[in-house]
Amino acid sequence: MKYMLLGYTNAQTWDDQVVSAEEVQRICDFYEQFEQELRASGEWVGSEGLADPSHTTTVQQVDGVPVATDGPYAELKESLVSFSIIDVASHDRAVEIAARVVGVTGEPIEIRPIMDGPPGDG
């Protein structure tokens, strides 16, 4: 089953450079090695980091008309910064993979099943 792992962080922490260059490098090294492991096991589908939330455009309906505005839809402390797609045998395996990432980054990961059929089928 495919799952999307959504990575969140407090963007202000990164903007304020609270995270050291060494810590950033340690996390990058982990992700590189971890991706290689998941590729080797056949569980890796893909991953991308997202641009800073200040580059967001939100399109919403206002008075029946789609309107595009700069910035995220809601002011949030934590921002979506990355996503990965994995194809694993079980939800437990998806949790195991997310837990390894959280163990290194300390940041939350949301696990969302990717629908394989009509809505409601999971």
Secondary structure in CASP SS format (residue, H / E / C, confidence):
PFRMAT SS
TARGET T0000
AUTHOR 0000-0000-0000
METHOD secondary structure of the structure
MODEL  1
M C 1.00
K E 1.00
Y E 1.00
M E 1.00
L E 1.00
L E 1.00
G E 1.00
Y E 1.00
T E 1.00
N E 1.00
A H 1.00
Q H 1.00
T H 1.00
W H 1.00
D H 1.00
D C 1.00
Q C 1.00
V C 1.00
V C 1.00
S C 1.00
A H 1.00
E H 1.00
E H 1.00
V H 1.00
Q H 1.00
R H 1.00
I H 1.00
C H 1.00
D H 1.00
F H 1.00
Y H 1.00
E H 1.00
Q H 1.00
F H 1.00
E H 1.00
Q H 1.00
E H 1.00
L H 1.00
R H 1.00
A H 1.00
S H 1.00
G C 1.00
E C 1.00
W E 1.00
V E 1.00
G E 1.00
S E 1.00
E E 1.00
G E 1.00
L C 1.00
A C 1.00
D C 1.00
P H 1.00
S H 1.00
H H 1.00
T C 1.00
T E 1.00
T E 1.00
V E 1.00
Q E 1.00
Q E 1.00
V E 1.00
D C 1.00
G C 1.00
V E 1.00
P E 1.00
V E 1.00
A E 1.00
T E 1.00
D E 1.00
G C 1.00
P C 1.00
Y C 1.00
A C 1.00
E C 1.00
L C 1.00
K C 1.00
E E 1.00
S E 1.00
L E 1.00
V E 1.00
S E 1.00
F E 1.00
S E 1.00
I E 1.00
I E 1.00
D E 1.00
V C 1.00
A C 1.00
S C 1.00
H H 1.00
D H 1.00
R H 1.00
A H 1.00
V H 1.00
E H 1.00
I H 1.00
A H 1.00
A H 1.00
R H 1.00
V H 1.00
V H 1.00
G H 1.00
V H 1.00
T H 1.00
G C 1.00
E C 1.00
P C 1.00
I E 1.00
E E 1.00
I E 1.00
R E 1.00
P E 1.00
I C 1.00
M C 1.00
D C 1.00
G C 1.00
P C 1.00
P C 1.00
G C 1.00
D C 1.00
G C 1.00
END
